[in-house]
Amino acid sequence: MQFMSAEWLADVVIVGGGSCGSVLAARLSEDPSLEVCLLEAGADDEHWYVDVPMGLALTVPTKIFNWGFLTEPQPGLGGRRGYQPRGKGLGGSSSINAQIYIRGHASDYDHWATLGNPGWSWNEVLPYFVKSENNERFVDAFHGQGGPLNVAHARSPNPFAQRMIDAALAQGLPPVEDFCGAHDEGVGWYQMTQENGERCNVARAYLRRLKGKRTNLRIVTRARALGLSFDGSRATGVQCLIGDQKIHVRGRRQVILCAGAFQTPQLLMLSGIGAPDDLAAAGVKTRLALPGVGRNLQDHLDCALAYRSKAPGLIGIGRGLGLKGLQGAREYRLRRSGMYSSNANEAGAFVRTLPDLPAPDVQLVFAHALSENHGRTLRWGSGFAGHACVLHPYSVGRVSLSSNDPLQAPKIDPAFLSDERDLETLLRGVKLVKRVLESKTLHDGPPKPLLEDPIDSDDDLRAFIRNHADTLYHPVGTCRMGEDPMAVVDAKLRVHGVPGLRIVDCSVMPTVPGGNTNAPAVMIAERAVEFIQNDLQGDESR
Ligand SMILES: Cc1cc2nc3c(=O)[nH]c(=O)nc-3n(C[C@H](O)[C@H](O)[C@H](O)COP(=O)(O)OP(=O)(O)OC[C@H]3O[C@@H](n4cnc5c(N)ncnc54)[C@H](O)[C@@H]3O)c2cc1C
């Protein structure tokens, strides 16, 4: 490939305009004296695929706004390759996610602090969740009003979701009104990152209103970072591919990686920062030995049971879909309500599957649609599904380089079910889903499971899990913070041994929080803004 070369200059260069990158670009450029350049590999997010909540049915199974990665074959999943959708474009994964607004359990963050990360305990991170939020319903110490990220209940709550909640209550789960309040244990309606019936992805929340208005903020889409540049040990910029042009974007004061849990470690490794053996295997010369890069991959493994049903309100492919779809489109166009305003996953639960656990170990998600294989396998008919996922997995995987070509996908090995304890947790969760979803109140006759595998005994269910479980889309931890030899960043998110370089995305999480990860990503970025501003004011530079 031939490249014309060029150089751009900014004070701060941010790689990746996803959940975290969007927050940083907006907040840091509030200072008009600071030139900020945001590089995003994908496209602008202003598109109906992103804005319409139900658009996820098109983006998640395809490569539209989605990198659509595959994992290495997973021995724990019967040798299957897992699917790893990741958002590509402004807003990143928040542009294709299910919009569920959850923070995790307070003890998750207290745990981060006890692992040697001062400043990350629950009481210290709560203000940043609150700062980012505009909650339409809950006004109390746990919630914020006036923040950029709009949080709302479903615009047209699905009646079948209420029936699934009632079935769970009948199984003894306590009701929960606010999963982000004092107690998250029990069943109820999720809140969503939505505004006026449209998806409120993080780019819309933080960036959209600034486009073309802040002269000190340059947002460059379809700009793919290939690796970092250095002056001695200091990171000074990013090599980037824009169209067929190779541009060097120099960051006079900071370079910040926000490329997500798979591509941030990939960029570090491509730049020679990682475990020397791993780098050598991919033909990359070691610049700095940092053995934790790409290790500690943690993710929520999920398994769903789905049932066929013709109950009203359920979504599916079948006769009448055309008419329903047109009516839905009309309602959505006129009122931003109806089936297209839904994420199809409106309700759920957090449960302790063993009584002596200190916090919920399983999350349930109830879908009023038939779902199989991330929506990649389409089935005729309508129905509903219940998901269970392992909130605090013991299985730990890794990301490594598949080659030294920056345009190749990284090698992703979540090592799902490499620790048998996760299988037993998931088994308890799936058994609960089965009890709830096979309640007589949800069926006209005997339940009709979508998949024909036997699910009568525990061993059947264990085999079912190995044959069908996959990610709930929350990979984290591959550049985790800490002070030990396997840590990649310190508690202020500075890369150990590389002045001028920070990481701000889900890769810095020491452990995966017990819940969905978008709100935690935004919290991390809000927190990082203060670290970076302090650095730039010279208080903490090193
Ligand atoms: C299908 C799906 C459903 C989900 N559902 C939920 C949910 O309901 N609730 C919830 O809280 N969380 C959910 N999540 C998870 C949540 O959205 C993510 O954890 C969060 O968005 C991650 O933020 P991030 O900033 O770490 O990475 P991302 O938002 O993924 O951002 C990374 C960005 O970097 C860009 N990038 C990557 N490489 C390069 C490069 N070389 N050069 C330039 N740019 C690059 C990417 O294109 C992307 O825009 C879901 C995720 C997915 C994929």
The ligand as an ORCA input file, in Angstrom:
! r2SCAN-3c Opt
* xyz 0 1
  C     -24.461     -5.762     21.559
  C     -24.104     -5.069     22.849
  C     -25.093     -4.915     23.824
  C     -24.766     -4.270     25.021
  N     -25.766     -3.978     25.910
  C     -25.508     -3.174     26.966
  C     -26.561     -2.673     27.774
  O     -27.739     -2.931     27.531
  N     -26.231     -1.871     28.821
  C     -24.936     -1.558     29.119
  O     -24.696     -0.860     30.117
  N     -23.910     -2.013     28.356
  C     -24.181     -2.771     27.270
  N     -23.162     -3.154     26.442
  C     -21.775     -2.842     26.826
  C     -21.396     -1.359     26.701
  O     -22.033     -0.752     25.615
  C     -19.870     -1.278     26.584
  O     -19.301     -1.857     27.740
  C     -19.328      0.145     26.457
  O     -19.982      0.842     25.434
  C     -17.832      0.083     26.184
  O     -17.294      1.370     26.163
  P     -15.775      1.606     25.727
  O     -15.591      3.070     25.683
  O     -14.878      0.779     26.585
  O     -15.653      0.970     24.266
  P     -16.518      1.258     22.924
  O     -17.759      2.011     23.257
  O     -16.688     -0.059     22.267
  O     -15.594      2.221     22.091
  C     -14.423      1.840     21.422
  C     -14.341      2.706     20.171
  O     -13.020      2.657     19.653
  C     -13.104      2.584     18.239
  N     -11.850      1.998     17.777
  C     -11.416      0.738     17.963
  N     -10.221      0.571     17.398
  C      -9.888      1.750     16.833
  C      -8.755      2.197     16.085
  N      -7.712      1.383     15.804
  N      -8.731      3.489     15.660
  C      -9.767      4.334     15.925
  N     -10.875      3.946     16.610
  C     -10.916      2.666     17.068
  C     -14.322      1.719     18.003
  O     -14.809      1.833     16.684
  C     -15.269      2.245     19.058
  O     -16.034      3.335     18.581
  C     -23.437     -3.810     25.248
  C     -22.458     -3.977     24.266
  C     -22.786     -4.586     23.062
  C     -21.721     -4.734     22.009
*
